Amino acid sequence: STFILSVIMGCISKEKIKYLYPIIVSVIFIPTVMLYYNSSALIHSIWYLVDATIGLMIGTLICKLSDRKQK
């Protein structure tokens, strides 16, 4: 779901703040590790960062390609 949300955000948003989304997702996951999981699950915050960054890049690329086709 993080990947899909970041693809949508990359495609819809024109603001520069969208590039903070992957960082926000990974930082928000850290407190849940302390509350619900043990410290071995902390590595998953890195995977959320990578997943959201790739999704954001793909969404931005899709948006730029579709804008180029319309012109």
C-alpha positions as CSV (number, residue, x, y, z in Angstrom):
1,S,0.0,0.0,0.0
2,T,2.9,2.4,0.6
3,F,4.1,1.8,-3.0
4,I,0.7,2.5,-4.5
5,L,0.2,5.6,-2.4
6,S,3.6,7.0,-3.3
7,V,2.9,6.3,-7.0
8,I,-0.4,8.2,-6.7
9,M,1.3,11.1,-4.8
10,G,4.1,11.3,-7.4
11,C,1.6,11.5,-10.2
12,I,-1.0,13.8,-8.7
13,S,1.1,16.3,-6.6
14,K,2.9,19.1,-8.3
15,E,4.4,20.4,-5.0
16,K,8.0,19.9,-4.0
17,I,7.0,18.7,-0.5
18,K,6.0,15.4,-2.1
19,Y,9.6,14.4,-2.0
20,L,9.4,14.3,1.9
21,Y,6.8,11.5,1.8
22,P,9.3,8.6,1.8
23,I,11.1,10.1,4.8
24,I,7.9,10.7,6.7
25,V,6.7,7.2,6.1
26,S,9.9,5.6,7.4
27,V,10.1,7.9,10.4
28,I,6.5,7.2,11.4
29,F,7.1,3.5,11.3
30,I,9.9,3.7,14.0
31,P,7.5,4.3,17.0
32,T,5.4,1.3,15.9
33,V,8.5,-0.9,16.1
34,M,9.0,0.2,19.7
35,L,5.3,-0.3,20.6
36,Y,4.3,-3.5,18.7
37,Y,7.4,-5.3,17.5
38,N,10.9,-5.9,18.8
39,S,14.0,-4.1,17.6
40,S,14.7,-6.6,14.8
41,A,11.8,-5.1,12.9
42,L,13.6,-1.7,12.7
43,I,15.1,-2.7,9.4
44,H,11.6,-2.5,7.8
45,S,11.7,1.3,8.2
46,I,14.5,1.2,5.6
47,W,12.4,-0.9,3.3
48,Y,9.5,1.6,3.7
49,L,11.9,4.4,2.7
50,V,13.1,2.5,-0.4
51,D,9.6,1.4,-1.4
52,A,8.1,4.8,-1.1
53,T,11.1,6.4,-2.9
54,I,10.8,4.0,-5.9
55,G,7.0,4.5,-6.0
56,L,7.4,8.3,-5.9
57,M,9.9,8.2,-8.8
58,I,7.7,5.9,-10.9
59,G,4.6,8.2,-10.2
60,T,6.6,11.3,-11.2
61,L,7.9,9.6,-14.3
62,I,4.4,8.5,-15.3
63,C,3.1,12.0,-14.8
64,K,5.9,13.6,-16.8
65,L,5.4,11.1,-19.7
66,S,1.7,11.7,-19.8
67,D,2.2,15.5,-19.8
68,R,4.6,15.1,-22.7
69,K,2.1,13.1,-24.7
70,Q,-0.6,15.7,-24.2
71,K,1.5,18.5,-25.6
